[in-house]
Amino acid sequence: MTTEQFFVIQGGRPLNGSVTPSGNKNAALPLLAASLLTDEPIILHNVPNIRDVRTMLKLLADLGVEISEPDRHTRILKAANLHKTQLDPDLCRDIRASILLAGPMLARLKSVELPPPGGDIIGRRRVDTHFLAFGQLGAEIQIDHQFRLSADRLLGKDILLDEASVTGTENAIMAAVLAEGTTIFRNAASEPHVQDLCHLLNLMGACIEGVGSNTLTIHGVSSLHGAEYTIGPDYIEIGSYIGLAAITGGEVTIHNAAPQHLGMIRLVLDRLGVQFDVQGDDIFIPSDQAFKVVPDIGGAIPKIDDAPWPAFPADMMSTIIVMATQAEGLVLVHEKMFESRLYFVDKLIGMGARIVLCDPHRCIVQGRSQLHGERLESPDIRAGMALVSAALCAQGQSIIRNVAQIDRGYEQIEEKLQALGADIIRDKNNKA
């Protein structure tokens, strides 16, 4: 017997109150991987207690990392006695971020055998950037049914990354910090979670210059030491709460919201007639939203598209489509990065949304649409959260299956939403 969990949601209730986001999932995963670079303890605070993090911790423990949990959101990791260079293939299938272990293992252990990473099925997710960077640093790479990397020594080099891949940049950074000489990465990703990784590594004794830019200069060191670091809030979760408050017509305060990372999100929300106020480190979403699409100059239909930081984040595209269904007017959404991410819009159409899927990367949304409750299934982390948003603003009851996908990226999401007044419960169904 297997037990499936699902959400039962009664929509049409405004969300009100305050909420505090969890730590950034996309920062926690590379920071956990970075613990492999030293035999001294790494102490991480504000670690989100989510499924992807738990899987990463299992991978590290399987390699020999000693892990302790003094409280729900703190992890102490000590990689003093690593005893293998092969990663567990079953665990790797559960999480795309398993590939982040390649860089630190190559730098520390000189060898790694990596099964293909798993994760969301949102289109082809190339890993070429990782291995092109490793190769230029001096690694030998063999690829068959898995990836085998080895390097007696890594040598710094001036490297132009073929794309501004977040995980590719993070992996390359972790390999380069222990390389001999100076490495320059051009066209590097610069998202807040990449910055978090660089800040932790510098606390560990690395020498990384240009943090926050797309050009990183790394002066290799012979060894790294222990450090303590607090992970910043998850700006994608924050964006989701902004969307939830706006589409349900409620008033919500988000504490510890790191508004310095919300610049482009704010500009895009302005195009939909949604605004929020910054109050120190908090933000406040008022109930009196215009929710009307602002045309481009000359009355042209506006376009919302994603691109590398500091542009609009790809992980917010699913949520912005749901928000667009509630904004009066017409908008074109262009998802440039993943050719399968937009396929969840058929579920929104089934709820009453007026959306034309032009091709795998573009859709036209005509709002405002009254959504109605429906039986749904979460296809991936971000689309799953977007469907929760749609269900909460819809009339009637919705049932969302496969919520394990949502649990991969959002901690105790139903409890946080219940505290804001949402009618959402987690239920279980036993299936043979």
Stockholm file with secondary structure:
# STOCKHOLM 1.0

chainA/1-432         MTTEQFFVIQGGRPLNGSVTPSGNKNAALPLLAASLLTDEPIILHNVPNIRDVRTMLKLLADLGVEISEPDRHTRILKAANLHKTQLDPDLCRDIRASILLAGPMLARLKSVELPPPGGDIIGRRRVDTHFLAFGQLGAEIQIDHQFRLSADRLLGKDILLDEASVTGTENAIMAAVLAEGTTIFRNAASEPHVQDLCHLLNLMGACIEGVGSNTLTIHGVSSLHGAEYTIGPDYIEIGSYIGLAAITGGEVTIHNAAPQHLGMIRLVLDRLGVQFDVQGDDIFIPSDQAFKVVPDIGGAIPKIDDAPWPAFPADMMSTIIVMATQAEGLVLVHEKMFESRLYFVDKLIGMGARIVLCDPHRCIVQGRSQLHGERLESPDIRAGMALVSAALCAQGQSIIRNVAQIDRGYEQIEEKLQALGADIIRDKNNKA
#=GR chainA/1-432 SS CEEEEEEEEECCCCCCEEECCCBCHHHHHHHHHHGGGCSSCEEEESCCCCHHHHHHHHHHHHHTCEEEEEETTEEEEECSCCCCSBCCHHHHHHCGGGGGGHHHHHHHHSEEEECCCCCCCSSCCCCHHHHHHHHHHTCEEEESSSEEEECSCCBCCEEECSSCCHHHHHHHHHHHTTSBSEEEEESCCCCHHHHHHHHHHHHTTCEEECTTSSEEEEECCSCCCCEEEECCBCHHHHHHHHHHHHHHTCCEEESSCCGGGCHHHHHHHHHTTCCCEEETTEEEECSCCCCBCCCCGGGCCCEEECCSTTSCCGGGHHHHHHHHHTSBEEEEEECCSCTTGGGGHHHHHHTTCEEEEEETTEEEEEECCCCBCCEEECCSHHHHHHHHHHHHHSBSEEEEECTHHHHTTCTTHHHHHHHTTCEEEEEEEEEC
#=GC SS_cons         CEEEEEEEEECCCCCCEEECCCBCHHHHHHHHHHGGGCSSCEEEESCCCCHHHHHHHHHHHHHTCEEEEEETTEEEEECSCCCCSBCCHHHHHHCGGGGGGHHHHHHHHSEEEECCCCCCCSSCCCCHHHHHHHHHHTCEEEESSSEEEECSCCBCCEEECSSCCHHHHHHHHHHHTTSBSEEEEESCCCCHHHHHHHHHHHHTTCEEECTTSSEEEEECCSCCCCEEEECCBCHHHHHHHHHHHHHHTCCEEESSCCGGGCHHHHHHHHHTTCCCEEETTEEEECSCCCCBCCCCGGGCCCEEECCSTTSCCGGGHHHHHHHHHTSBEEEEEECCSCTTGGGGHHHHHHTTCEEEEEETTEEEEEECCCCBCCEEECCSHHHHHHHHHHHHHSBSEEEEECTHHHHTTCTTHHHHHHHTTCEEEEEEEEEC
//
